[in-house]
Amino acid sequence: MKALKILGVIGGAVVLLFVFVANYSTVESRYKCLGEVSSTDGSHPETVYLKLEEYRWWVGLWSDSDAAIHAEIPNTSVDYFGNVNKVGDQYQIRDSAKNLKGNFSTLSKTLAIQLPIKLKTDFFDGTCNKVEK
């Protein structure tokens, strides 16, 4: 009976730890970035919405990434970058093959990133402002 109580307490602790890790492992920030998209066809003004999910230190126990980034151009494209490394005040954004795709600076609030738009690769460069959820 005593062993059953101990197993129950351990099981409850594991469940609480899982809930804590699942709910508190990221800090989310959202940005609206105004800038230009450049491609072989020329350049044009564009707005990119960015969601930065910064990982807490304990996520480093099972992940090499410091953050994840979601980039969206409304009605055009949505991209997810799960391989993001923090270097000082800058996040270096890489694709799944670890090729550098761009960077986001939390100091200057600038975004420079290569995005696949309309089945071609375009480059966005702009300045971001933090927005509330």
Salt bridges, closest charged atoms under 4 A:
GLU28 OE2 - ARG30 NE 2.77
GLU28 OE2 - LYS133 NZ 3.81
ASP41 OD2 - LYS120 NZ 2.44
GLU46 OE1 - HIS44 NE2 3.38
GLU53 OE2 - LYS51 NZ 3.97
GLU53 OE1 - HIS70 NE2 3.42
ASP95 OD2 - LYS101 NZ 3.95
